[in-house]
Amino acid sequence: GRLRRGDFLCEDESKKEEGALDDLQEKSDEELVQMAAAAPPGDLRAAESLVLRHQRRVLANCRYLTRSPGDAEDLAQEVFVKAIFSLRRFEGRSLFKTWLQRIKINHCLNFLRKMEGREHVPLDEPATQAAEELQAPPQAEAEIRARRQRERIRKVLDAMSDTLRVPLLLRDMDGLSYQEIAEALGLGLSAVKMRIKRAREEFRRLFHAPGGDAGEPSPAGETGSAGEAT
């Protein structure tokens, strides 16, 4: 299930260390990484603080990349397990969140490769909470409209093929460069640019199809990337 304090601390320890964890949240990622890597066996407070800080985004990313809310929580948990137990090998040549992002992308892509050829189950269950870039501001008067828009975004992304959806999300949600996407997917640079261009066109077509609100923005537009020239 979703990562919680109990995933890294036993219940009694979790209550005992709650105040310390709150204090750790004030530290930077880099400080927490150093503390976690140097911590004695069994002391996962710094590692857990990193999880609590990044779990929402990682979970949402796993959900959108895989179209599988039932697997997204397990995938997010596995991503953090890989990251936490690899901290001693983290050399700090990139930001922790960038390093974590690479682990998440590779893990989700491996999951999708394993799922190739299997039929996707229709996703009618409630959507996992969207990533920050895909959320509308939570003003009271816009709450219903924002909720409907997030649900429509989810359905549109779910209707897109992996071939188009994955590079679009890597570009507009994860913020990867075209070259980074090409390396992650094993594609040529021109192929990546063409897929993202087609994906944006497909997203707009589906989003503004009959039954949708043509006046609402696209998710890529909310991330600030949809209008980029390709």
VEXDO-513227 format. One line per 10 residues: number of its first residue (from 1); for each residue y, x, z of N, C-alpha, C. Coordinates in steps of 0.1 Angstrom, whole numbers. Each point is the difference from the previous one (the first is absolute). Example, Ala and Ser with C-alpha at 12.3 -4.5 7.8 and 13.67 -1.06 7.14 Angstrom:
// VEXDO-513227
1> -57:132:78:12:-9:0:12:9:0 | 11:-4:-7:11:9:0:11:-8:8
// end
This chain:
// VEXDO-513227
1> -12:8:0:12:-8:0:12:8:0 | 12:-6:2:13:7:0:0:10:11 | 6:12:-3:1:10:10:8:-4:12 | -6:2:11:7:-3:13:-1:12:9 | 6:-1:11:-1:11:10:-14:1:4 | -8:-10:1:-14:1:5:-9:7:-10 | 5:2:-13:-8:8:-9:0:15:3 | 10:5:8:0:14:3:0:2:15 | 2:-10:8:-1:1:14:-8:-11:6 | -7:2:11:-8:-11:6:10:-9:7
11> -4:-12:3:10:-10:5:7:5:13 | -7:6:10:7:5:12:10:11:-4 | -4:9:-8:8:11:-4:13:-5:-7 | -3:-10:-9:11:-6:-8:11:-5:10 | -4:-8:10:10:-5:9:7:11:8 | -7:10:3:5:11:8:10:8:-7 | -3:2:-14:9:9:-8:10:-8:-7 | 2:-13:2:9:-7:-8:14:5:0 | 5:3:12:13:6:1:2:13:-7 | -10:8:1:0:13:-7:1:-2:-15
21> -8:-9:-5:1:-3:-14:13:-4:-5 | 7:-9:8:13:-4:-4:10:12:0 | -2:9:9:9:12:0:-3:9:-13 | -12:0:-4:-4:8:-12:6:-6:-12 | 2:-13:-1:6:-6:-12:13:5:-3 | 7:6:9:13:6:-2:0:13:-7 | -12:6:-1:-1:13:-6:-2:-1:-15 | 3:10:-8:-2:0:-14:-14:1:-4 | -3:-3:-13:-14:2:-4:-5:14:1 | 9:10:-3:-3:14:0:-4:4:14
31> 8:-5:10:-3:4:14:-13:-6:5 | -3:-13:-4:-12:-6:3:-12:7:-6 | 1:4:-12:-11:7:-7:-3:13:8 | 10:7:4:-2:13:7:-7:-3:13 | 5:-11:7:-6:-3:13:-14:-5:-2 | -3:-8:-10:-14:-5:-2:-9:12:-4 | 4:9:-8:-8:11:-4:-3:9:12 | 9:2:9:-2:9:12:-6:-7:12 | -2:-13:-1:-4:-8:12:-15:4:3 | -3:-1:13:-14:3:4:-9:-11:-5
41> -13:2:-1:-10:-11:-4:2:-12:9 | 0:-12:-6:2:-12:7:14:-5:2 | 10:9:-2:14:-4:1:5:-4:-13 | 0:-13:-3:4:-5:-13:13:-8:0 | 8:3:11:13:-8:1:9:3:-12 | 2:13:-3:9:3:-12:-5:-6:-13 | -14:2:-1:-6:-6:-13:2:-15:0 | -2:-6:11:2:-15:0:14:-4:-3 | 9:8:4:14:-4:-2:3:1:-15 | -6:10:-7:1:1:-15:-6:-13:-6
51> -11:-4:5:-7:-12:-6:9:-12:2 | 5:-2:12:8:-12:3:13:0:-9 | 5:12:-3:12:1:-8:-2:-4:-15 | -12:4:-5:-3:-1:-14:-10:-11:-4 | -6:-7:10:-11:-8:-4:4:-12:-8 | 12:-6:2:4:-12:-7:1:3:-15 | 6:11:-3:2:3:-15:-13:4:-6 | -9:8:7:-13:4:-6:-8:-13:-2 | 0:-9:9:-8:-12:-1:4:-8:-12 | 13:-2:-1:6:-8:-11:-4:7:-14
61> 2:13:0:-3:8:-12:-15:-2:-4 | -9:1:9:-14:-2:-2:-3:-14:-6 | 7:-10:6:-2:-14:-4:4:-1:-15 | 12:5:-3:5:-2:-14:-8:8:-10 | -4:12:4:-7:8:-10:-14:-5:-3 | -7:-5:10:-14:-5:-2:-1:-15:-2 | 10:-8:2:-1:-14:-1:-11:-6:9 | -3:7:11:-10:-5:9:4:1:14 | 6:-11:5:4:0:14:-11:2:10 | -13:-4:-4:-11:2:9:-4:14:2
71> 3:8:-11:-3:15:1:12:8:4 | 12:-5:-1:12:8:2:1:5:14 | -4:-7:10:1:4:14:-10:12:2 | -12:-2:-5:-10:11:1:5:13:-7 | 6:-2:-12:4:11:-8:12:7:8 | 9:-8:6:11:7:7:-5:7:12 | -10:-5:7:-6:7:11:-6:13:-4 | -7:-1:-11:-7:12:-6:10:11:-4 | 11:-5:-6:11:10:-3:5:7:12 | 3:-7:10:5:6:12:-10:9:7
81> -12:-4:0:-11:9:6:0:13:-8 | 0:-1:-13:0:13:-8:12:8:3 | 12:-6:1:12:7:2:0:7:14 | -3:-8:10:1:5:14:-10:12:2 | -12:-1:-6:-9:11:2:1:11:-10 | 11:-1:-8:3:11:-9:14:6:4 | 6:-4:11:13:5:3:1:15:2 | -11:6:4:0:15:2:1:7:-13 | -3:-7:-11:0:6:-13:13:-3:-7 | 9:-9:6:12:-4:-6:10:12:1
91> 5:5:-11:8:13:0:15:-3:1 | 4:-12:-1:14:-4:1:8:4:-12 | -7:2:-12:8:2:-12:6:-12:-6 | -4:-12:5:6:-12:-4:2:-9:13 | 7:-11:-1:2:-8:12:-13:-6:3 | -2:-4:13:-13:-6:4:-2:-13:-7 | 10:-8:-2:-2:-13:-7:-4:2:-14 | 5:11:-7:-4:3:-13:-15:4:-1 | -4:8:10:-14:5:1:-9:-12:3 | 4:-9:9:-7:-12:3:-2:-9:-12
101> 11:-1:-7:0:-8:-12:-10:5:-10 | -2:13:-2:-9:5:-9:-15:-3:4 | -2:1:13:-13:-4:5:-3:-15:-2 | 10:-8:2:-2:-15:-2:-2:-3:-15 | 7:6:-9:-1:-2:-14:-14:4:-5 | -4:12:4:-14:5:-4:-11:-9:5 | 2:-4:13:-11:-9:6:0:-13:-7 | 11:-6:-3:0:-13:-7:-5:1:-14 | 4:11:-7:-5:1:-14:-15:2:0 | -6:8:10:-14:1:1:-7:-13:2
111> 6:-8:9:-5:-14:2:0:-8:-13 | 11:0:-7:1:-7:-13:-11:5:-10 | -2:13:0:-10:5:-9:-14:-5:3 | -3:-1:13:-13:-6:5:-1:-14:-4 | 11:-7:0:0:-15:-2:0:-3:-15 | 2:10:-9:1:-3:-14:-13:-8:-5 | 2:-10:-7:-11:-8:-5:-4:-12:9 | 6:1:12:-3:-12:9:10:-10:-1 | -3:-13:1:9:-11:-1:9:-1:12 | 13:-1:-2:9:-2:11:-1:-14:5
121> 0:-2:13:0:-13:6:14:-6:0 | 2:-13:-4:14:-5:0:6:1:14 | 12:4:1:7:3:12:9:-12:5 | -6:-9:7:8:-12:4:4:1:15 | -6:10:7:4:2:14:14:4:2 | 6:-1:11:14:4:3:2:15:-4 | 11:3:-5:3:14:-5:2:9:13 | -4:12:-2:3:10:10:15:2:0 | 6:3:11:14:1:1:5:11:-10 | 10:-3:-8:4:9:-11:7:12:5
131> 0:10:-8:7:13:3:15:-3:1 | 7:9:6:14:-3:2:8:-1:-13 | -5:7:-11:7:-1:-12:-2:-14:-7 | -10:-7:4:-3:-12:-6:4:-12:8 | 7:2:11:4:-11:8:15:-3:-2 | 3:-13:0:14:-5:0:6:1:14 | 13:1:1:6:0:13:-3:-13:8 | -3:2:13:-5:-12:7:10:-9:6 | 11:-3:-8:10:-10:5:-7:-13:1 | 4:-8:10:-7:-13:2:1:-9:-12
141> 12:-1:-7:1:-9:-11:-8:4:-12 | -4:13:0:-8:5:-12:-15:2:3 | -4:-4:12:-14:3:4:-10:-7:-9 | 2:-13:-2:-10:-7:-8:-1:5:-14 | 12:3:-6:0:5:-14:-6:14:-1 | 3:8:10:-6:14:0:-15:-1:2 | -5:-9:8:-14:-1:2:-7:-4:-13 | 6:-10:-7:-6:-4:-12:1:11:-11 | 10:8:0:1:11:-9:-10:10:2 | -2:4:13:-10:10:3:-14:-5:-4
151> -3:-13:2:-13:-5:-4:-1:0:-15 | 10:-3:-7:0:0:-15:-2:15:-5 | 7:9:6:-2:14:-3:-15:4:1 | -5:-4:12:-14:4:2:-9:-6:-11 | 2:-12:-3:-9:-7:-10:2:7:-14 | 12:3:-3:3:7:-13:-7:14:-1 | 1:7:11:-6:13:0:-16:-1:0 | -5:-10:7:-14:-2:0:-5:-4:-14 | 8:-6:-8:-4:-5:-14:0:12:-10 | 7:11:4:1:11:-9:-13:9:0
161> -3:6:-11:-11:9:0:3:13:8 | -11:6:5:2:13:7:7:10:-9 | -3:0:-13:6:9:-10:15:0:1 | 6:-12:2:15:-1:0:5:-1:14 | -7:-7:9:5:-2:14:1:13:7 | -10:8:0:-1:13:8:12:9:-4 | 2:4:-12:11:9:-3:14:-6:3 | 1:-13:-1:13:-7:3:2:2:15 | -10:-3:8:2:1:15:2:15:4 | -7:9:-6:3:14:3:14:4:-3
171> 5:-5:-11:14:3:-4:10:-7:9 | -1:-14:1:11:-8:6:-2:-2:15 | -12:1:5:-2:-2:14:-1:14:7 | -8:9:-5:-2:13:6:11:10:-4 | 7:-3:-11:11:9:-4:-5:13:-7 | -12:1:-5:-5:12:-6:6:2:-14 | 2:12:-4:5:4:-13:-11:-3:-10 | 5:-1:-13:-10:-2:-10:-11:11:-1 | 5:12:3:-10:11:-1:-10:-1:12 | 5:-4:12:-9:-2:11:-11:-11:-3
181> 5:-10:-6:-9:-11:-3:-10:4:-11 | 4:8:-9:-9:5:-11:-11:8:7 | 4:9:9:-10:8:7:-9:-8:9 | 5:-10:7:-8:-8:8:-10:-8:-8 | 3:-5:-11:-8:-9:-8:-8:8:-11 | 3:13:-2:-7:7:-10:4:-4:-14 | 13:-4:-2:5:-4:-13:11:9:-5 | 3:-1:-13:11:7:-6:13:-6:4 | 11:8:0:13:-5:4:5:-12:-9 | -2:1:-13:4:-11:-9:-8:-13:3
191> -13:2:3:-8:-12:3:5:-7:13 | 4:8:10:5:-6:12:13:-7:-2 | 9:6:-8:13:-7:-2:-3:-13:-8 | -9:0:-10:-3:-12:-7:-6:-11:9 | -9:4:9:-6:-10:8:10:-6:10 | 9:8:5:10:-5:9:9:-10:-7 | 4:4:-12:9:-9:-8:-7:-13:-3 | -13:1:-4:-8:-13:-2:-2:-8:13 | -2:7:11:-1:-6:13:12:-8:4 | 12:6:-2:12:-7:3:2:-12:-9
201> -3:1:-12:1:-11:-9:-10:-11:4 | -12:4:3:-10:-10:4:4:-7:13 | 5:8:10:4:-6:12:11:-10:-2 | 10:3:-8:11:-9:-3:-5:-13:-7 | -9:2:-9:-6:-11:-8:-7:-10:10 | -8:6:9:-8:-9:9:9:-6:10 | 10:8:5:9:-5:11:8:-12:-5 | 4:1:-13:9:-11:-5:-8:-10:-8 | -13:0:1:-8:-10:-7:2:-14:6 | -3:-10:-7:2:-14:5:-6:-1:14
211> 7:-7:9:-5:-1:13:7:10:10 | 6:10:-6:7:9:9:15:-2:0 | 7:7:8:15:-2:1:6:12:-8 | 4:-4:-12:6:11:-8:12:6:5 | 6:-6:10:12:6:6:-2:10:10 | -13:2:4:-3:9:11:-2:14:-6 | 3:11:7:-2:13:-5:-14:5:1 | -3:10:-8:-14:5:0:-1:10:12 | -12:3:4:-2:10:11:5:13:-3 | -3:4:-13:5:14:-4:15:0:0
221> 6:-11:-3:15:-1:1:5:2:14 | -8:-6:10:4:2:14:-1:14:4 | -10:8:-6:-1:14:4:10:8:-7 | 7:-6:-9:11:8:-7:-6:8:-12 | -12:-3:-4:-6:7:-11:-2:-7:-13 | 0:-14:1:-4:-8:-12:9:3:-12 | 12:1:3:9:2:-11:1:13:-6 | -7:10:5:0:14:-5:-4:0:-15 | 7:8:-7:-5:2:-14:-12:8:0 | -9:-4:-8:-13:8:-2:-1:6:-14
// end
